[in-house]
Amino acid sequence: MIILRTSPTSPYGRKARIAAAVLGLEDQIKVDWADTRASEGSLYEQNPLAKVPTLLLENGESVYDSRVALELLDALAGGGKIIPTGEARISALTKQAMADGITDAAIQAQIETRNHPEEHWNTVWIERQQGKVNRTLKAFNDQPLPTPAQTNGIPDCAQIALACSLGYLDLRANGDWRRENPELICWHDAFVEQVPAYNETLAPEMLEGS
Ligand SMILES: N[C@@H](CCC(=O)N[C@@H](CS)C(=O)NCC(=O)O)C(=O)O
């Protein structure tokens, strides 16, 4: 059995949880919640970066980060399912990096606003991060990814990463992305409808709010 260390709200961990579900690997993976705010504990021994997701393999090896976890899960399921092979591979991985980059920048902005009183916010830094988020959202809005139904019913790594980024923006940034990205709303809604694991992995806060 593979152990997936993650947290209920982690957008990167959610990528691995959705990947396991769409690949039919849930029986082979046990989720073990990790507290990423702790300053010591097992996660530190399993991953010196103390980040989630971290996969613990039966041979004792730890695997991270989320992009490598998706590669491993895809290989376990036979390969070529959520990570395209051939020419499409690099494009899918680049789009996954773009989507993860939205989450990375949104988290950077969150850290600044969460950790300091408003009068001490570094607004230049926040605007810089927000610019990354807005430009990348616009790129996905202008050239939408295919929906999972258009890719044999299984979302690829880019689609999974983008859905998790949008879910993170809904959770932590008031869903502001919805104001200027109508095509992305359509894409998101199709993903939610076509991939039940999306709603099954909603953060507890979102469930309480619904
Ligand atoms: N690039 C990494 C990012 C992982 C990451 O930053 N995870 C966050 C949770 S959303 C974390 O573990 N934060 C704890 C920390 O940085 O100490 C991935 O794709 O897995």
The ligand as an SDF file (V2000), in Angstrom:
LIG
                    3D

 20 19  0  0  0  0  0  0  0  0999 V2000
    5.8060   22.2940   -5.7730 N   0  0  0  0  0  0  0  0  0  0  0  0
    5.2280   21.5380   -4.6910 C   0  0  0  0  0  0  0  0  0  0  0  0
    4.5310   22.4690   -3.7150 C   0  0  0  0  0  0  0  0  0  0  0  0
    4.0790   21.7280   -2.4610 C   0  0  0  0  0  0  0  0  0  0  0  0
    3.6580   22.7020   -1.3660 C   0  0  0  0  0  0  0  0  0  0  0  0
    4.1120   23.8430   -1.3020 O   0  0  0  0  0  0  0  0  0  0  0  0
    2.7660   22.2260   -0.4770 N   0  0  0  0  0  0  0  0  0  0  0  0
    2.3340   23.0410    0.6200 C   0  0  0  0  0  0  0  0  0  0  0  0
    0.8950   22.7140    1.0100 C   0  0  0  0  0  0  0  0  0  0  0  0
   -0.2590   23.3730   -0.1420 S   0  0  0  0  0  0  0  0  0  0  0  0
    3.1790   22.7140    1.8430 C   0  0  0  0  0  0  0  0  0  0  0  0
    3.4880   21.5740    2.0740 O   0  0  0  0  0  0  0  0  0  0  0  0
    3.5230   23.7460    2.6310 N   0  0  0  0  0  0  0  0  0  0  0  0
    4.2270   23.5650    3.8570 C   0  0  0  0  0  0  0  0  0  0  0  0
    5.5290   24.2900    3.8700 C   0  0  0  0  0  0  0  0  0  0  0  0
    5.9140   24.8920    2.8400 O   0  0  0  0  0  0  0  0  0  0  0  0
    6.1810   24.2460    4.9000 O   0  0  0  0  0  0  0  0  0  0  0  0
    4.2620   20.4670   -5.2640 C   0  0  0  0  0  0  0  0  0  0  0  0
    3.8480   20.6130   -6.4310 O   0  0  0  0  0  0  0  0  0  0  0  0
    3.9800   19.4730   -4.5780 O   0  0  0  0  0  0  0  0  0  0  0  0
  1  2  1  0
  2  3  1  0
  2 18  1  0
  3  4  1  0
  4  5  1  0
  5  6  2  0
  5  7  1  0
  7  8  1  0
  8  9  1  0
  8 11  1  0
  9 10  1  0
 11 12  2  0
 11 13  1  0
 13 14  1  0
 14 15  1  0
 15 16  2  0
 15 17  1  0
 18 19  2  0
 18 20  1  0
M  END
$$$$
